[in-house]
Amino acid sequence: QVQLVESGGGLVQPGGSLRLSCAASISIFSIRSMGWYRQAPGKQRELVAAITTGGSTNYADSVKGRFTISRDNAKNTQYLQMNSLKPEDTAVYYCHARIGVYNYWGQGTQVTVSS
């Protein structure tokens, strides 16, 4: 069973920064696609950013230029660096990994952007 554990969420003021981490219970070296999703109250879960084993990245338009996704295969961890945070970034952020035909999710970490 694959486990993904997020950390790094919290309360931050507008314009601030946070870095989310997602530690996997298995080697991520061969996991082709990993990413971050978020879900705000009353809204559907949406893709924030994704990264492949080759380092190709994909971002939602709303976070381009502000968020950066990365992965450290040696530490079996992926990251989401979030800068210039806005109140509309407030959501529960979920780590995601696709292995074969299966999707795996972390438990989520709350990010609240408020003054």
N, CA, C and O of each residue as an XYZ file, in Angstrom:
460
protein
N       0.843     -1.176      0.000
C       0.000      0.000      0.000
C       0.893      1.245      0.000
O       1.796      1.385      0.824
N       0.616      2.131     -0.936
C       1.382      3.363     -1.047
C       0.788      4.411     -0.117
O      -0.422      4.635     -0.117
N       1.628      5.040      0.664
C       1.174      6.125      1.536
C       1.875      7.414      1.142
O       3.077      7.440      0.878
N       1.094      8.474      1.110
C       1.611      9.810      0.826
C       1.252     10.695      2.009
O       0.088     10.771      2.401
N       2.243     11.358      2.575
C       2.020     12.178      3.756
C       2.460     13.609      3.481
O       3.638     13.882      3.249
N       1.480     14.522      3.513
C       1.782     15.934      3.274
C       2.150     16.639      4.574
O       1.758     16.218      5.662
N       2.899     17.704      4.437
C       3.203     18.584      5.562
C       3.521     19.970      5.018
O       3.778     20.138      3.826
N       3.500     20.957      5.904
C       3.896     22.301      5.514
C       2.775     23.306      5.368
O       3.032     24.485      5.122
N       1.538     22.865      5.513
C       0.435     23.808      5.413
C       0.366     24.709      6.632
O       1.101     24.530      7.603
N      -0.540     25.688      6.560
C      -0.697     26.586      7.685
C      -1.372     27.876      7.291
O      -1.947     27.996      6.210
N      -1.291     28.844      8.193
C      -1.884     30.159      7.972
C      -0.784     31.133      7.559
O       0.267     31.209      8.196
N      -1.041     31.870      6.489
C      -0.052     32.822      5.997
C      -0.773     34.072      5.509
O      -1.912     33.994      5.050
N      -0.126     35.201      5.604
C      -0.716     36.448      5.126
C      -0.607     36.551      3.609
O       0.285     35.950      3.010
N      -1.497     37.299      2.992
C      -1.378     37.523      1.536
C       0.003     38.048      1.182
O       0.547     38.925      1.853
N       0.559     37.488      0.107
C       1.906     37.852     -0.308
C       2.992     36.974      0.283
O       4.153     37.050     -0.119
N       2.611     36.143      1.237
C       3.571     35.276      1.890
C       3.875     34.010      1.108
O       3.388     33.809     -0.005
N       4.696     33.157      1.722
C       5.133     31.922      1.077
C       4.978     30.727      2.008
O       5.032     30.854      3.231
N       4.787     29.575      1.400
C       4.779     28.300      2.102
C       5.406     27.261      1.194
O       5.368     27.386     -0.030
N       5.987     26.230      1.805
C       6.458     25.091      1.034
C       5.807     23.827      1.564
O       5.949     23.477      2.735
N       5.092     23.153      0.683
C       4.465     21.883      1.029
C       5.406     20.740      0.657
O       6.115     20.793     -0.348
N       5.390     19.714      1.490
C       6.160     18.505      1.217
C       5.233     17.304      1.182
O       4.204     17.283      1.858
N       5.600     16.310      0.395
C       4.838     15.062      0.324
C       5.827     13.913      0.337
O       6.558     13.697     -0.629
N       5.844     13.179      1.439
C       6.742     12.050      1.585
C       6.020     10.759      1.214
O       4.926     10.487      1.709
N       6.636      9.970      0.344
C       6.039      8.710     -0.098
C       6.650      7.536      0.659
O       7.804      7.580      1.085
N       5.847      6.487      0.816
C       6.303      5.296      1.543
C       7.092      4.347      0.652
O       7.620      3.338      1.120
N       7.170      4.676     -0.639
C       7.911      3.849     -1.585
C       8.862      4.745     -2.380
O       8.798      5.972     -2.298
N       9.727      4.117     -3.135
C      10.599      4.892     -4.017
C       9.765      5.579     -5.087
O       8.908      4.953     -5.711
N      10.014      6.859     -5.297
C       9.260      7.595     -6.312
C      10.013      7.662     -7.630
O       9.554      8.288     -8.586
N      11.161      7.022     -7.677
C      12.015      7.123     -8.871
C      11.260      6.747    -10.131
O      11.412      7.392    -11.168
N      10.447      5.702    -10.043
C       9.764      5.207    -11.234
C       8.314      5.661    -11.337
O       7.594      5.230    -12.237
N       7.878      6.526    -10.425
C       6.501      7.036    -10.514
C       6.474      8.107    -11.594
O       7.062      9.179    -11.448
N       5.782      7.795    -12.677
C       5.834      8.664    -13.840
C       5.260     10.047    -13.569
O       5.830     11.049    -14.000
N       4.140     10.110    -12.860
C       3.474     11.382    -12.652
C       3.116     11.583    -11.194
O       2.481     10.736    -10.566
N       3.533     12.710    -10.676
C       3.136     13.120     -9.335
C       2.641     14.554     -9.423
O       2.946     15.277    -10.371
N       1.873     14.950     -8.417
C       1.369     16.314     -8.490
C       0.672     16.753     -7.219
O       0.629     16.037     -6.219
N       0.131     17.953     -7.294
C      -0.617     18.552     -6.201
C      -1.987     19.016     -6.731
O      -2.091     19.620     -7.798
N      -3.011     18.717     -5.959
C      -4.356     19.190     -6.228
C      -4.810     20.010     -5.026
O      -4.210     19.940     -3.953
N      -5.861     20.779     -5.211
C      -6.436     21.499     -4.085
C      -7.954     21.528     -4.199
O      -8.524     21.424     -5.285
N      -8.585     21.672     -3.040
C     -10.041     21.748     -3.002
C     -10.457     22.796     -1.993
O     -10.182     22.681     -0.799
N     -11.124     23.818     -2.496
C     -11.647     24.868     -1.647
C     -13.080     24.519     -1.248
O     -13.733     23.736     -1.938
N     -13.579     25.080     -0.155
C     -14.946     24.776      0.280
C     -15.965     25.066     -0.825
O     -15.965     26.147     -1.414
N     -16.824     24.095     -1.095
C     -17.861     24.262     -2.099
C     -17.399     24.154     -3.532
O     -18.180     24.384     -4.455
N     -16.125     23.804     -3.733
C     -15.598     23.704     -5.092
C     -15.054     22.311     -5.353
O     -14.786     21.546     -4.426
N     -14.895     21.996     -6.631
C     -14.329     20.707     -7.005
C     -12.818     20.709     -6.817
O     -12.170     21.755     -6.839
N     -12.277     19.509     -6.631
C     -10.841     19.387     -6.550
C     -10.236     19.721     -7.907
O     -10.740     19.287     -8.944
N      -9.151     20.496     -7.896
C      -8.528     20.915     -9.141
C      -7.024     20.677     -9.112
O      -6.393     20.695     -8.056
N      -6.467     20.454    -10.300
C      -5.029     20.281    -10.429
C      -4.338     21.618    -10.215
O      -4.733     22.636    -10.783
N      -3.297     21.599     -9.386
C      -2.478     22.788     -9.176
C      -1.198     22.695    -10.007
O      -0.848     23.616    -10.744
N      -0.505     21.551     -9.868
C       0.751     21.359    -10.583
C       1.051     19.883    -10.664
O       0.631     19.106     -9.806
N       1.787     19.490    -11.709
C       2.184     18.107    -11.884
C       3.605     18.062    -12.408
O       4.083     19.005    -13.038
N       4.282     16.932    -12.134
C       5.668     16.770    -12.581
C       5.899     15.314    -12.945
O       5.398     14.409    -12.277
N       6.659     15.094    -14.008
C       6.961     13.736    -14.449
C       8.367     13.335    -13.999
O       9.124     14.147    -13.468
N       8.696     12.060    -14.227
C      10.030     11.587    -13.872
C      11.108     12.344    -14.644
O      12.225     12.517    -14.156
N      10.769     12.788    -15.837
C      11.732     13.522    -16.645
C      11.863     14.982    -16.266
O      12.700     15.703    -16.809
N      11.026     15.419    -15.324
C      11.097     16.803    -14.876
C      10.167     17.749    -15.592
O      10.172     18.947    -15.307
N       9.366     17.247    -16.517
C       8.388     18.113    -17.179
C       7.322     18.524    -16.189
O       6.867     17.718    -15.377
N       6.927     19.785    -16.261
C       5.952     20.312    -15.300
C       4.747     20.907    -16.012
O       4.805     21.301    -17.177
N       3.657     20.954    -15.262
C       2.413     21.515    -15.768
C       1.747     22.251    -14.615
O       1.662     21.729    -13.503
N       1.270     23.475    -14.883
C       0.680     24.285    -13.825
C      -0.696     24.798    -14.232
O      -0.967     25.041    -15.408
N      -1.552     24.954    -13.237
C      -2.810     25.652    -13.476
C      -2.490     27.108    -13.801
O      -1.539     27.676    -13.265
N      -3.279     27.699    -14.671
C      -3.036     29.089    -15.060
C      -3.013     30.020    -13.851
O      -2.267     30.999    -13.826
N      -3.826     29.712    -12.864
C      -3.963     30.598    -11.708
C      -2.728     30.641    -10.822
O      -2.599     31.543     -9.994
N      -1.807     29.674    -10.980
C      -0.619     29.634    -10.121
C       0.681     29.806    -10.888
O       1.752     29.869    -10.284
N       0.601     29.882    -12.207
C       1.816     30.023    -13.012
C       2.599     31.261    -12.596
O       2.039     32.344    -12.421
N       3.901     31.075    -12.442
C       4.755     32.179    -12.042
C       4.843     32.393    -10.545
O       5.681     33.162    -10.074
N       3.981     31.716     -9.788
C       3.980     31.870     -8.329
C       4.348     30.565     -7.617
O       5.010     30.590     -6.579
N       3.924     29.435     -8.167
C       4.171     28.132     -7.552
C       5.209     27.372     -8.359
O       5.306     27.521     -9.577
N       5.988     26.547     -7.651
C       6.979     25.698     -8.304
C       6.912     24.294     -7.709
O       7.011     24.112     -6.496
N       6.745     23.315     -8.581
C       6.715     21.921     -8.148
C       8.080     21.300     -8.402
O       8.739     21.608     -9.395
N       8.495     20.427     -7.499
C       9.770     19.734     -7.673
C       9.678     18.382     -6.986
O       8.762     18.125     -6.205
N      10.635     17.532     -7.288
C      10.685     16.220     -6.654
C      12.126     15.845     -6.391
O      13.014     16.156     -7.185
N      12.359     15.175     -5.270
C      13.681     14.682     -4.887
C      13.569     13.171     -4.799
O      13.098     12.639     -3.793
N      13.994     12.482     -5.834
C      13.858     11.032     -5.871
C      14.660     10.358     -4.747
O      14.247      9.319     -4.233
N      15.776     10.932     -4.373
C      16.603     10.332     -3.322
C      15.888     10.353     -1.972
O      16.121      9.491     -1.124
N      15.018     11.345     -1.779
C      14.296     11.468     -0.511
C      12.859     10.971     -0.621
O      12.101     11.023      0.348
N      12.490     10.490     -1.805
C      11.112     10.022     -2.031
C      10.094     11.091     -1.643
O       9.079     10.802     -1.010
N      10.381     12.311     -2.030
C       9.564     13.448     -1.611
C       9.355     14.402     -2.774
O      10.263     14.657     -3.565
N       8.136     14.923     -2.859
C       7.893     16.003     -3.800
C       7.511     17.249     -3.016
O       7.076     17.169     -1.867
N       7.680     18.390     -3.650
C       7.478     19.669     -2.978
C       6.608     20.586     -3.828
O       6.496     20.429     -5.044
N       5.999     21.546     -3.147
C       5.302     22.628     -3.837
C       5.687     23.926     -3.139
O       5.241     24.195     -2.023
N       6.509     24.723     -3.795
C       6.877     26.027     -3.272
C       5.834     27.030     -3.735
O       5.610     27.193     -4.935
N       5.201     27.695     -2.790
C       4.116     28.624     -3.096
C       4.526     30.025     -2.648
O       4.722     30.271     -1.458
N       4.652     30.928     -3.596
C       5.021     32.321     -3.318
C       3.878     33.247     -3.711
O       2.963     32.862     -4.439
N       3.953     34.466     -3.216
C       2.938     35.484     -3.533
C       1.531     34.936     -3.346
O       0.673     35.082     -4.216
N       1.311     34.320     -2.226
C       0.022     33.671     -1.968
C      -1.109     34.685     -1.900
O      -0.937     35.812     -1.436
N      -2.267     34.251     -2.377
C      -3.469     35.082     -2.415
C      -4.576     34.418     -1.601
O      -4.544     33.203     -1.405
N      -5.544     35.180     -1.127
C      -6.656     34.568     -0.392
C      -7.347     33.461     -1.192
O      -7.821     32.485     -0.610
N      -7.409     33.599     -2.496
C      -8.061     32.570     -3.309
C      -7.262     31.278     -3.414
O      -7.749     30.299     -3.980
N      -6.047     31.256     -2.880
C      -5.274     30.016     -2.805
C      -5.672     29.179     -1.590
O      -5.201     28.052     -1.440
N      -6.518     29.706     -0.737
C      -6.968     28.980      0.442
C      -7.708     27.710      0.038
O      -8.682     27.759     -0.713
N      -7.240     26.580      0.541
C      -7.817     25.277      0.189
C      -7.099     24.182      0.972
O      -6.096     24.425      1.643
N      -7.635     22.986      0.866
C      -6.900     21.805      1.317
C      -6.094     21.307      0.115
O      -6.639     21.101     -0.970
N      -4.816     21.123      0.320
C      -3.912     20.697     -0.752
C      -3.603     19.214     -0.583
O      -3.259     18.755      0.506
N      -3.734     18.472     -1.687
C      -3.543     17.026     -1.683
C      -2.379     16.628     -2.589
O      -2.243     17.114     -3.712
N      -1.571     15.755     -2.080
C      -0.507     15.144     -2.872
C      -1.112     13.993     -3.684
O      -1.988     13.275     -3.203
N      -0.640     13.834     -4.897
C      -1.176     12.794     -5.783
C      -0.030     12.062     -6.484
O       0.987     12.652     -6.848
N      -0.235     10.765     -6.656
C       0.696      9.956     -7.442
C      -0.113      8.965     -8.280
O      -1.052      8.335     -7.793
N       0.271      8.845     -9.539
C      -0.380      7.871    -10.408
C       0.623      6.769    -10.692
O       1.693      7.008    -11.252
N       0.252      5.538    -10.290
C       1.129      4.380    -10.483
C       0.340      3.348    -11.281
O      -0.595      2.731    -10.771
N       0.725      3.173    -12.521
C      -0.053      2.298    -13.391
C      -1.429      2.902    -13.615
O      -1.551      4.037    -14.077
N      -2.456      2.145    -13.287
C      -3.833      2.622    -13.444
C      -4.423      3.120    -12.135
O      -5.606      3.454    -12.071
N      -3.615      3.171    -11.107
C      -4.107      3.543     -9.783
C      -3.690      4.966     -9.422
O      -2.594      5.425     -9.744
N      -4.611      5.637     -8.743
C      -4.356      6.964     -8.208
C      -4.250      6.879     -6.693
O      -5.084      6.261     -6.031
N      -3.216      7.506     -6.161
C      -3.007      7.535     -4.719
C      -3.035      8.978     -4.245
O      -2.551      9.887     -4.919
N      -3.625      9.165     -3.048
C      -3.795     10.507     -2.496
C      -3.291     10.572     -1.065
O      -3.388      9.602     -0.313
N      -2.751     11.727     -0.699
C      -2.446     11.982      0.689
C      -3.700     12.407      1.436
O      -4.784     12.483      0.857
N      -3.548     12.680      2.714
C      -4.697     13.021      3.552
C      -5.067     14.495      3.435
O      -6.143     14.903      3.874
N      -4.196     15.281      2.855
C      -4.459     16.703      2.664
C      -3.860     17.561      3.760
O      -3.734     17.134      4.908
N      -3.492     18.778      3.390
C      -2.983     19.751      4.351
C      -3.640     21.100      4.060
O      -3.724     21.530      2.910
N      -4.098     21.751      5.117
C      -4.833     23.001      4.962
C      -3.879     24.168      4.748
O      -2.905     24.337      5.480
N      -4.178     24.962      3.738
C      -3.471     26.223      3.500
C      -4.501     27.343      3.575
O      -5.482     27.350      2.831
N      -4.271     28.280      4.472
C      -5.176     29.415      4.634
C      -4.394     30.709      4.438
O      -3.403     30.960      5.124
N      -4.850     31.519      3.501
C      -4.201     32.792      3.209
C      -5.149     33.905      3.652
O      -6.192     34.132      3.040
N      -4.768     34.587      4.716
C      -5.662     35.593      5.297
C      -4.855     36.582      6.116
O      -3.827     36.241      6.702
N      -5.340     37.811      6.145
C      -4.701     38.823      6.976
C      -5.384     38.909      8.333
O      -4.982     39.711      9.176
